[in-house]
Amino acid sequence: MAKLGLFCARVFFVFFFFLFLSPASVYAQTAITLDPQTTYQMMNGWEVTSYANHMAPEYQDYKDDLIHKLANDYRANRVRLEIRSGVENIIDYWTEYVINQSIPYDLKDANGNRICPSDPNDIRWRYIRYATVNDNDNAFWLEPDPDAPNDDSRFKGFHFAELDSKLDNVILPLKNAIEANNEKLHINMNYVAFTSQICAIYGPDPRYIIDTYHHTIVDPTGAFEEYAEFIEATFLHMQRKYGFYPDTLEILLEPENVSQWGGRELGKALVAVANRLNSHGMNPRFVAPSTTDRDNAPSYFDLMVDEVTSLNGDNAYIGQYLEELSYHRYRTPDPSSIAPIVSRANQFQIHTSMLECWTNAGCSNHYRVLLDDMVNLFNSAWQEATMLGVYSYPGSGSLVTINDQSKLIRQYTKYVRCGAVRIKTSSSSTSVQPVAFKRADGKNDDNYTVVLAESNGNGATYHIQNLPSGGYKAFYTTHSSCTNYRSVAEYDVVLDEQTITNGQELTVAIPKCGVLTVYNTSNVIDPPHDGGLEPDADNWPGDDGVSNDTGLMEEEANWPEAGGNDGSSSVDKTHLDDIDAGIVPGTDRPESQNAQNNGVNGGCACGTTNSQVDPSMLAGLLLWVLFRSRRKEKT
């Protein structure tokens, strides 16, 4: 009997040990402290570029699912809408290429290398799409289109078929879906002029007023009136046909890759376009310099400011009209460029934004890059990819699937909404990088979102302090490899809702490295995690494919030639044969150089930051003890 009692006691000991040894209790215990009195930037845009392969026949199969998931699950609220310089031409080459299929895409030699035609009558879409033909010799006169005398949205010498096709099939459906959630879609128009793609054989030509590109011609006052006329025609077309115009104008995509443009040209364009659009009662904000290399952004910005000052006698236009100091990340950035960008943004009281780093174009992008941009460069707007870079279409059926990289970035985009203000956070562990946000519009001041990026391979339990009372939910996505920030093991694991009172901490856990999101449910309609259409009434706003020969991929349309045409070392985005499938520690990872500045612990191995005992090892040990004691009792 005594032996039986001893055995039962051991059984109860094991039972209660495991009862209190919950998974959360054996993880590293980490305190997360929020300081809502210390605030940083206001978030205003999760951007995607509008490429959705909408001209493909199968687009109608997956269109609804793609739009709904972008609006309701990933919850993008800003879109880049590109306009090619070649819209101004005597011929509508896009219609000839896409609709009539009367011209081919490009020309290649026997080895598969792109070459220019030898005959000027041999028109190829890739080599003509950025070439311009002046509509007339008066930059202040938009002639009505004689082919559409009753349509005041059309102008002679401007062909908006490609733009309208994107608006009708992509932008308007996305706009309607986002507005159904009582949010607003921010449309960022981006002027694209990769003139290095133009084959010299096509010009000069007697039909052309000026060579093959004329938008950087200056008038006697030094103003960019031809460029201003082009933007004027585009904005008027949208306003008159669709009833709205873009919220922002990104003056030029990647000036390093366009020999006719530099920082001073950006300044000329800003002044000319602001004056021109204001004359029509249009007041968009502007985005610049959008350099390919983040490190180039300060010098281009300084030249832009200097030119604006030269034209106007002061730099007031910068603060008055410029919304964002923007950059891309196609070179591993030097940490030394952080302070110059932040100081210039502070000087002129403007936002910062990272607006392109496409993984399929050779850029190492993932959520740790987002953290660097958001925490160290105070980004208010950020772009991960194109619409078909966030989601992929498998080739059949009606559903799209979210890509692994986007699954982790979605931990930030889903509940950090437009108007949320980042607040100060601190952590007792170096294995986690926390960010937290609260609303600051006077509507839902108690609506908090906390996102925790964990590098510890054995997981962590978080004790979040200073949250207001209310209900909170959490969900996480974990890595299959802690050093590959695009890898996914478990996706969108939703935890039970908890309710806390003032002064009470919230305790949540993640089982291994990954990203965990906590959000307040008291003041929001929680959108479903399956990408459904339930609106979020309380959140008001303030392709991974390979290049092909159809020419319909918007990403491919923007890839400049290697080296550009101005002697600069531009990035060649045309080759996608070696898409980065993972991350090698210490190589080609922006955060590997920036770790000492941004707190990103990207290079350490899983589980080395906060070591603890594996729960499975403890369980095995206890069962062994129990078995051994029972065996002794029998003997």
TITOR-795182 format. One record per residue (C-alpha): residue in one letter; x, y, z. Coordinates in steps of 0.05 Angstrom, whole numbers, plus 32768, in hexadecimal, padded with zeros to 4 digits. Layout:
TITOR-795182
aXYZ;...
END
This chain:
TITOR-795182
m800080008000;a803980308011;k805980217FCF;l8017802E7FAB;g801080707FD0;l805680847FBD;f804980747F75;c8007809B7F75;a802B80D67F94;r805D80D57F5B;v802580D17F28;f8004810E7F47;f804781327F48;v805181257EFE;f800881397EEF;f800D817B7F14;f805281897EF8;f803781867EB1;l7FF881AA7EC6;f802081E77EDB;l805781DC7EA9;s802E81F97E70;p805382077E2E;a805382517E3F;s807582457E82;v80B282217E64;y80C182557E2F;a80EE82907E3C;q80C882C27E66;t80CB83077E45;a80AE83487E5E;i809583787E29;t808883BF7E42;l806183F27E1B;d806B843D7E23;p802F845E7E00;q804784A37E14;t8083849D7DE5;t806B849D7D9E;y808B84987D5A;q806F84977D12;m8028848E7CFC;m801D84547CCC;n7FF984667C8C;g800284317C58;w801083E77C4A;e801E83EC7C00;v801C83B97BC8;t802C83C57B7F;s7FEF83BA7B53;y800A83807B29;a7FD783487B2B;n7FE1832B7AE5;h7F9C83467AD5;m7FA1833E7A8A;a7FA982F27A91;p7F6882CB7A83;e7F6D82A87AC6;y7F6C82EA7AEC;q7F2082E87AED;d7F2582A57B11;y7F4F82BE7B4B;k7F3F83087B4A;d7F0A83087B80;d7F3482DE7BB0;l7F7283087BA5;i7F4E834A7BB0;h7F2883317BEE;k7F6683157C10;l7F8F83537C03;a7F59837F7C1F;n7F4183537C59;d7F7983257C6E;y7FBD83437C5B;r7F9883867C5E;a7FC083B07C2D;n7FA683F77C2C;r7FD384187BF9;v7FE384077BB1;r8019841E7B81;l7FFA842E7B3D;e802E84367B08;i802A84637ACB;r805D845A7A93;s807D84977A72;g806A84787A2E;v802184877A3A;e803184C87A15;n803D84B179CE;i801D84B57989;i800F846A798C;d7FED844179C2;y8022840B79C4;w800483E87A01;t7FC483DB79DC;e7FEB83C3799F;y8012839379CA;v7FDF837979FB;i7F9B838179DA;n7FAA837C7990;q7FE983527999;s80068373795C;i804C837D7979;p8079834C799E;y8097835679E3;d80E2835779D5;l8119833C79A8;k814F830A79BB;d818D82EF799A;a819F82A67991;n81B982A379D8;g817982BF79F6;n819583047A04;r8168834079F8;i817E836B79BC;c816283A8799A;p814483A27954;s816B83BC7919;d812D83D578F6;p810884117914;n80C783F478FA;d80D283B57924;i80AD83CD7962;r80B583A579A3;w808C83B679E0;r80C583B27A13;y80F183E179EA;i80BC841679DC;r809084187A1B;y80B584527A3D;a80C1847B79FE;t809A84BB79FA;v808084E779C2;n806B852D79D5;d8021853B79CB;n8030858179B2;d806285B979BD;n803985DA79F4;a804185BC7A39;f800385E27A51;w7FD285CA7A1C;l7FB085867A22;e7F8B857C79E1;p7F49855679E2;d7F4E851179C2;p7F308518797C;d7F1C84CE797E;a7EF184DB79BC;p7ED6852279B7;n7EA3851779EE;d7ED384F87A20;d7EF7852F7A47;s7F2384FB7A6A;r7F4984EC7A2B;f7F7F85177A0B;k7FA1851579C8;g7FE584F379CD;f7FD784CF7A0F;h7FC284867A12;f7FA6846E7A54;a7F8F84287A3F;e7FC184057A6C;l7FB284327AA8;d7F6784297A9F;s7F6F83DE7A9A;k7F9283DC7ADE;l7F60840C7AFC;d7F2383E57AE4;n7F3C839F7AF4;v7F6983A87B30;i7F6683EC7B53;l7F1A83F67B54;p7F0B83B07B6F;l7F4083B97BA5;k7F2783FF7BB5;n7EE083E57BBD;a7EF583AB7BE9;i7F1D83D87C17;e7EE6840C7C1B;a7EB683D57C2F;n7EE083D17C6E;n7ED7841C7C7A;e7F1F84287C68;k7F3D844F7C2E;l7F6B84367BF7;h7FA684647BEF;i7FBA84677BA5;n800384787B9A;m801084877B51;n805784787B3B;y807584957AFC;v80A384637AD9;a80D484747AA2;f810A843F7A99;t812584617A5B;s816284337A57;q813383FF7A3A;i8124842B79FD;c8149841379BF;a816D844B799C;i815484317959;y8110844F7968;g812684977969;p812E84CF7957;d80F584C97927;p80D384FF78FC;r809284F07921;y80B285027963;i80B28548797E;i80F0853879A8;d811984F879A6;t80FC84BD79CD;y80F284DB7A13;h80DF85237A22;h80C285267A68;t810285457A85;i810285807A55;v810485C17A7C;d80E386027A67;p810886457A6A;t80FA864B7AB5;g811A86077AC2;a80D785E57AD1;f80C3859F7ABD;e808485B37A99;e808185777A69;y808485477AA4;a805085727AC7;e8023856E7A8A;f802985227A89;i8015851C7AD2;e7FDE85507AC8;a7FC085277A8F;t7FC384E77AB9;f7FA285067AF6;l7F6C85287ACD;h7F5E84E87AA9;m7F5384C27AEA;q7F2B84FA7B09;r7EFC85017ACE;k7EF384B77ABF;y7EF484987B04;g7EE484D27B33;f7F2484D07B5B;y7F6E84DD7B52;p7FAB84BF7B75;d7FB984D07BBE;t800484D57BB2;l803384DA7B76;e807584B57B7A;i809B84E47B4C;l80C884B07B2C;l80D884677B36;e8122845C7B45;p8146849A7B29;e818A84767B29;n816F844D7AEF;v815984887AC3;s819284B07AA6;q816784EE7A9A;w815584F47AE4;g817985067B23;g816A85297B64;r8164856D7B45;e813385537B11;l810885387B4A;g8106857E7B67;k80F2859E7B25;a80BB856A7B1D;l80A085757B63;v809885C07B59;a807B85BB7B13;v804985847B22;a803285A27B64;n802385E57B41;r800185C37B06;l7FD385967B2F;n7FC385CD7B61;s7FA885F67B26;h7F7385BF7B1F;g7F6385BC7B69;m7F8A857B7B71;n7FB785757BAD;p7FDA85327BAF;r801785277BDA;f805A85127BBC;v808A84D87BC8;a80D584DA7BB7;p810D84CB7BA9;s80FD847F7BA5;t8145846D7B98;t815884257B88;d818C84277BBE;r817884417C03;d81BD845F7C0D;n81B2848D7BD1;a817284AB7BED;p819184E37C17;s81BC84FF7BDD;y818284FD7BAC;f8155851E7BE0;d818885557BED;l818E85667BA3;m814285677B9E;v813D85987BD8;d817485C37BBB;e815085C77B78;v810E85D87B98;t8131860F7BBF;s815286297B7F;l810F862C7B5A;n80E6864B7B93;g8117866F7BBF;d810886407BF9;n80FB85F77C06;a80B385FF7C1D;y809985D17BE7;i80BB85967C08;g809585997C49;q805685B37C26;y8050857D7BF0;l807F85437BFF;e805E850A7C26;e809784D87C2A;l80E184D17C23;s80E2848D7BFF;y8116845A7BED;h811E84127BD4;r814E83DD7BEF;y816E83BC7BB2;r81B383C37BD1;t81C383AC7C17;p81BF83EF7C3A;d81F6840D7C64;p81DF841E7CAB;s81FE84627CA1;s81C484777C74;i819184707CAD;a81A184B17CD1;p81A284DD7C92;i815E84C47C7C;v813E84CC7CC0;s815C85117CCB;r8143852B7C88;a80FD850F7C96;n80FD85317CDA;q811685737CBD;f80DD85787C8B;q80A985537CB6;i809C851E7C81;h809584D37C84;t80C5849D7C6C;s80B284607C43;m80D384227C25;l80AD84157BE5;e80CF83DC7BC1;c80F9839F7BD2;w80DE83667BA9;t80FA83227BBA;n80F083087B74;a811A83427B5A;g815683327B85;c8146835A7BC4;s814B83387C07;n8108834B7C25;h80E483307C62;y80C483487CA3;r810883587CC3;v8113838A7C8B;l80CF83A77C9C;l80E583AD7CE5;d812583D17CD1;d80FF84027CA6;m80C7840D7CD9;v80F084117D19;n813184327D02;l811A845B7CC6;f80D484697CE1;n80AF84537CA2;s806684667C9F;a805A84407C5D;w807A84007C46;q807483D27C0A;e808283877C0B;a807383737BC3;t804183747B8B;m7FFB83587B94;l801383177B75;g8052831B7BA0;v802883177BE0;y7FFB82E17BC3;s800682AC7B8E;y7FD7828B7B5E;p7FE482407B58;g7FCD823E7B0F;s7F8782217B18;g7F49822C7B42;s7F31826D7B60;l7F5D82757B9D;v7FA082967BA9;t7FD082847BE0;i7FF982B27C0C;n804482AB7C04;d806E82987C41;q809382DB7C45;s804F82FE7C45;k803482D17C7C;l806682EF7CAC;i805E83377C93;r8013832E7C9A;q801F832A7CE6;y802C83757CE1;t7FFD838C7CA9;k7FBD836B7CC2;y7FB183947D01;v7FE283CE7CFC;r7FB283FB7CD7;c7FB684407CB8;g7FB884747CEF;a7FDA84477D22;v801484697D46;r805184417D5A;i806184467DA4;k80A084367DCC;t80AB83EF7DE2;s80E083CB7E0B;s80F083827E17;s8114835B7E4C;s8130832C7E16;t815C833B7DDA;s813D83017DB4;v80FD83287DA5;q80F383697D7F;p80B183887D94;v808A83BF7D72;a804883DB7D8C;f8014840A7D70;k7FD784307D89;r7FA284587D67;a7FA984A37D6D;d7F6D84BE7D48;g7F4184C77D86;k7F14848E7D6F;n7F31844F7D8E;d7F6984677DBC;d7F6984247DE0;n7F7483FC7D9F;y7FBA83DF7DA6;t7FE183AF7D7A;v8022838E7D90;v804E83667D60;l8087833C7D7B;a80BE831F7D4E;e80DF82E67D73;s812382C87D5F;n812682937D97;g811E824E7D7A;n810082347DBB;g80C982687DBF;a80B7829C7DF3;t808082B17E23;y807182FB7E22;h805683237E5C;i803C83637E3B;q8035839E7E6B;n800F83E07E67;l7FD983C97E38;p7F9483E97E44;s7F5C83BE7E5E;g7F3483967E2B;g7F3383577E02;y7F7183417DDC;k7F7E830B7DA8;a7FC082F27D8E;f7FD882CA7D53;y801C82B47D3B;t804482977D01;t808482707D0F;h80C282617CE7;s80DA821E7CCF;s8120823A7CD2;c813182737D02;t8166828F7CD3;n813882907C96;y810882CA7CA0;r80DB82B27C67;s80D2826C7C81;v809082567CA1;a8080821B7CCD;e803C822C7CEE;y801282637CCE;d7FDC828E7CED;v7FD382697D2F;v7F9D828E7D55;l7F9E828E7DA1;d7F6382947DD0;e7F4A82DA7DE0;q7F5D82F67E24;t7F3F832F7E4B;i7F69835A7E79;t7F5C83947EA8;n7F8583D37EB1;g7FC983C37ECF;q7FC5837A7EBD;e7FF9835D7E8E;l7FE783327E52;t800B82EF7E4C;v801382CD7E08;a8046829C7DEC;i806582867DAA;p808282407DA7;k80C082517D7C;c80DD82887D52;g80AC82B07D28;v807D82EB7D2F;l804382F37D60;t800E83297D5C;v7FE183417D96;y7FA7836F7D87;n7F6F83907DAE;t7F2A83757D9D;s7F0083A47DC7;n7EF983DA7D92;v7EFD83B57D50;i7ED683857D27;d7F08834D7D21;p7F1183397CD7;p7F1282EE7CCD;h7F5582CB7CC5;d7F3F82A87C85;g7F3E82E77C5C;g7EF382EF7C5C;l7ECD832F7C51;e7EB683447C97;p7EC3838F7C9B;d7EEE83B07CCF;a7EC383ED7CDD;d7EF1840D7D10;n7F3284117CEA;w7F3084517CC2;p7F6D84667C9B;g7F8F84AD7CA7;d805C830D7B59;d808582E37B70;g808382C97B28;v80BC82C17AF8;s80C482F17ABF;n80A582D87A7E;d809E82F17A38;t8057830A7A3C;g806E834D7A55;l803183517A82;m8055834E7AC4;e805883927AE3;e809683817B0B;e80BB836D7ACC;a80A583AC7AAB;n80CB83D37ADF;w810D83AD7ADF;p814383DA7AC4;e817D83BF7A9B;a81BB83AD7AC3;g81E683E97ACD;g81B1841A7AB5;n81C3844B7A7E;d81E5847F7AA8;g8222845A7ABF;s8205844C7B03;s820884077B23;s81BD83FB7B20;v819E83BA7B35;d818C83887AFF;k8146836F7B0F;t813E83497ACE;h815983057AE5;l812F82DA7B13;d815082977B09;d816E82967B4E;i813782AC7B7D;d814F82AE7BC4;a812F82717BE5;g814E827E7C29;i817E82A97C4E;v81C682977C5B;p81DD82B47C9E;g820982F07C94;t81FE82F77C49;d81D083257C22;r81A783377C5F;p819D83807C6E;e819383737CB8;s81D5834D7CBD;q81FA83907CB6;n81C783B87CDC;a81BE838B7D18;q81E583B77D47;n81BA83F27D33;n817583D47D2E;g8175839D7D62;v816683687D2E;n818783287D44;g818583087D00;g81C682E27D00;c81C282B97D40;a81AF82717D41;c816C82587D5B;g816682537DA6;t81A882717DBA;t819082B37DD5;n816882997E10;s817882507E1D;q814682277E43;v813381DE7E4D;d810B81BD7E16;p80C781A77E33;s80CB81647E0E;m810C81557E33;l80EB81647E76;a80B081377E65;g80DE80FE7E52;l810681067E92;l80C881057EBE;l80AB80C87E9B;w80ED80A47EA3;v80ED80B47EEE;l80A6809B7EF5;f80B4805B7ECF;r80F4804E7EF5;s80D180587F39;r809980297F25;r80CB7FF57F0E;k80EE7FF87F51;e80AC7FEF7F76;k809F7FAF7F4F;t80E37F947F61;
END
